Amino acid sequence: MAFGLIGGAGMGFALGGPLGALVGVLAGHALDRLLAPAPKNAAFSVALVALLAKMAKADGVVVEAEVKAFREVFDIPEEDLPQVARLYDLAKRDTAGFEAYARQVAELFADEPDTREDLLDALFHVAKADHALHPAELVFLAEVGRILGFTGVAYERIEARHVRRPGDPYAVLDLDPGATDAEVKAHWRALVVAHHPDLIAGRGLPPAAIKLANDRVAALNAAYAAIARQRGLS
């Protein structure tokens, strides 16, 4: 992720709330390349680090695969690793519950459901890196999803991109299995357009979100391919 030039104390003040308090503690620790060049973009980055730390605390284990997945999302230069690790450790020890972080993100991006979905996708991406989602992680993810505004079918649609369950292809595309072939094809095409990485870039989000958009489109294409095979569609 390409980070902007904002110091810890200034960024903490700009963000406010529990995320701002967390970043403010790191004032003077060379956060220049850690935070994006705007409060909302920085909130996305900081919230992701903080929630990943809380999720690791939920299952009590951080495996190498999860660390690798985290670095895939953030694309952190070697020289910046100590800064990110410090933020991660502070979030893990912070007495504020993960709910406080999630609520602040939900408020900051109240009018941007796609951005809230990006954040949840990122959490799933790391959680599943070891090919085994711990029950505590699933509870954590469901609660974060609820706070971010995704419950019921809306949450199941996101979860289905990451967790194998019966009926996955239709859940991923948010389709009723009784949809016609034409409806399936039209809906799939509309979703691919709506979630295209170029749109993410246009919203000014960090590169991490763009990487996740690529994964999301791949999941949509895989779901459609599975349905097409079942139905014999060309």
C-alpha positions in Angstrom: 0.0 0.0 0.0 1.3 3.4 -0.8 1.1 5.5 2.3 0.9 9.3 2.5 2.8 11.8 4.6 0.9 12.4 7.8 2.4 12.1 11.3 0.9 10.2 14.2 -0.3 13.1 16.4 -1.9 15.0 13.5 -3.6 11.9 12.1 -4.9 11.0 15.5 -6.4 14.4 15.9 -8.0 14.2 12.4 -9.5 10.8 12.9 -10.8 11.2 16.4 -12.6 8.5 18.3 -10.9 5.2 19.3 -9.0 4.9 16.0 -7.6 8.4 16.5 -6.6 7.6 20.1 -4.8 4.5 19.0 -2.8 6.4 16.3 -2.1 9.3 18.6 -0.1 7.0 20.9 2.3 6.5 18.1 3.1 10.2 17.6 6.8 10.7 16.9 7.3 7.1 15.6 7.7 7.9 11.9 4.2 7.0 10.7 4.8 9.1 7.5 4.4 6.1 5.2 1.9 4.2 7.3 -1.2 6.4 6.8 -3.0 7.4 3.7 -3.2 11.1 2.7 -6.7 11.7 4.0 -8.5 11.0 7.2 -11.1 8.6 5.7 -8.5 6.6 3.8 -6.3 6.5 6.9 -9.3 5.3 8.9 -9.6 2.4 6.5 -6.0 1.4 6.9 -5.8 1.9 10.7 -9.2 0.2 11.2 -8.0 -2.8 9.2 -4.8 -3.2 11.2 -6.7 -2.7 14.5 -9.5 -5.2 13.7 -7.0 -7.8 12.4 -5.2 -7.5 15.8 -8.5 -8.0 17.7 -9.3 -11.0 15.4 -6.0 -12.6 16.2 -6.8 -12.1 19.9 -10.2 -13.8 19.4 -8.7 -17.1 18.3 -5.5 -16.7 20.3 -3.2 -17.7 17.4 -1.3 -15.9 14.7 0.1 -18.3 12.1 2.6 -17.5 9.4 0.0 -17.8 6.6 -2.1 -15.1 8.2 0.9 -12.8 8.5 1.6 -13.4 4.8 -2.0 -12.7 3.9 -1.8 -9.5 5.9 1.3 -8.4 4.0 -0.4 -9.3 0.7 -3.2 -6.9 1.6 -1.0 -4.1 2.8 2.1 -4.6 0.6 4.3 -3.2 3.3 7.9 -2.2 2.5 10.4 -3.8 4.8 11.4 -0.5 6.4 7.8 0.1 7.5 7.2 -3.2 9.1 8.3 -2.1 12.6 5.8 0.8 12.4 2.9 -1.4 11.4 3.8 -4.0 13.9 3.8 -1.4 16.7 0.3 -0.2 15.7 -0.9 -3.9 15.5 0.5 -4.6 19.0 -1.0 -1.5 20.5 -4.4 -2.4 19.0 -4.1 -6.0 20.4 -3.4 -4.6 23.9 -5.8 -1.7 23.7 -8.7 -2.0 26.2 -11.1 -0.6 23.6 -13.2 -3.5 22.2 -13.2 -4.3 18.5 -16.8 -3.1 18.5 -15.6 0.5 19.1 -13.3 0.4 16.0 -16.0 -1.2 13.9 -18.6 1.4 14.9 -16.3 4.2 14.0 -15.7 2.8 10.6 -19.5 2.2 10.1 -20.1 5.9 10.9 -17.2 7.2 8.8 -18.4 5.2 5.8 -22.1 5.3 6.5 -22.8 6.3 2.9 -20.3 3.9 1.3 -21.5 0.3 1.7 -18.9 -0.9 -0.8 -16.1 0.4 1.4 -17.5 -1.3 4.4 -17.7 -4.5 2.4 -14.1 -4.0 1.4 -13.1 -4.0 5.0 -15.0 -7.1 5.8 -13.5 -8.9 2.8 -10.0 -8.0 4.0 -10.7 -9.5 7.4 -12.0 -12.7 5.7 -8.9 -12.8 3.4 -6.6 -12.9 6.4 -8.8 -15.2 8.6 -9.0 -17.9 5.9 -5.2 -17.8 5.1 -4.5 -20.9 7.1 -7.3 -22.7 5.3 -9.2 -23.1 8.6 -11.6 -20.5 10.0 -11.7 -20.8 13.8 -15.2 -20.7 15.3 -14.1 -17.7 17.3 -13.1 -16.0 14.1 -16.5 -16.7 12.5 -18.3 -15.2 15.5 -15.9 -12.2 15.4 -16.5 -11.7 11.6 -20.3 -12.0 12.0 -20.4 -9.4 14.7 -18.1 -7.0 12.8 -20.4 -7.5 9.8 -23.4 -6.7 11.9 -21.9 -3.5 13.1 -20.9 -2.6 9.5 -24.5 -3.1 8.5 -24.4 -6.6 7.0 -26.8 -9.1 8.5 -28.9 -12.0 7.2 -28.6 -12.6 3.5 -26.3 -9.5 3.0 -23.8 -11.1 5.4 -24.2 -14.6 4.0 -23.4 -13.3 0.5 -20.1 -11.9 1.7 -19.3 -14.9 3.8 -20.0 -17.2 0.8 -17.1 -15.7 -1.1 -14.8 -17.1 1.5 -16.5 -20.0 3.2 -17.6 -23.1 1.4 -21.2 -23.9 2.2 -24.0 -25.7 0.2 -25.4 -23.4 -2.5 -22.4 -21.2 -2.5 -22.6 -20.1 -6.2 -26.0 -18.6 -5.8 -25.2 -17.0 -2.4 -22.1 -15.4 -3.9 -24.2 -13.8 -6.6 -27.0 -13.0 -4.2 -29.4 -15.0 -6.5 -32.3 -17.3 -5.9 -31.6 -20.7 -7.3 -34.9 -20.4 -9.3 -33.6 -17.5 -11.3 -33.7 -18.0 -15.1 -30.6 -18.4 -17.2 -31.0 -14.9 -18.6 -31.4 -13.5 -15.1 -28.3 -15.3 -13.8 -26.2 -14.0 -16.7 -27.4 -10.4 -16.5 -27.0 -10.3 -12.7 -23.5 -11.7 -12.8 -22.4 -9.2 -15.5 -23.9 -6.3 -13.5 -22.1 -7.4 -10.3 -18.7 -7.7 -12.1 -19.2 -4.2 -13.4 -20.2 -2.8 -10.0 -17.2 -4.4 -8.3 -14.6 -3.7 -10.9 -11.2 -2.6 -9.4 -11.3 0.5 -11.5 -14.3 1.7 -9.5 -12.4 1.1 -6.3 -9.5 3.2 -7.6 -11.9 5.9 -8.6 -13.2 6.1 -5.0 -9.7 7.0 -3.9 -9.2 4.0 -1.5 -5.8 2.5 -0.7 -4.3 -0.2 -3.0 -5.3 -2.8 -0.4 -8.9 -2.3 -1.4 -8.1 -2.6 -5.0 -6.4 -6.0 -4.4 -9.5 -7.2 -2.6 -11.7 -6.0 -5.5 -9.7 -8.3 -7.8 -10.4 -11.2 -5.4 -14.1 -10.3 -5.3 -14.5 -10.2 -9.1 -12.7 -13.6 -9.2 -15.2 -15.0 -6.7 -18.1 -13.7 -8.8 -16.6 -15.2 -11.9 -16.0 -18.6 -10.2 -19.6 -18.6 -8.9 -21.0 -17.9 -12.3 -18.8 -20.6 -13.9 -20.1 -23.1 -11.3 -23.7 -22.3 -12.1 -23.0 -22.3 -15.9 -21.6 -25.8 -15.6 -24.6 -27.0 -13.6 -27.0 -25.5 -16.1 -25.0 -26.2 -19.3 -24.8 -22.6 -20.2 -22.3 -21.5 -22.9 
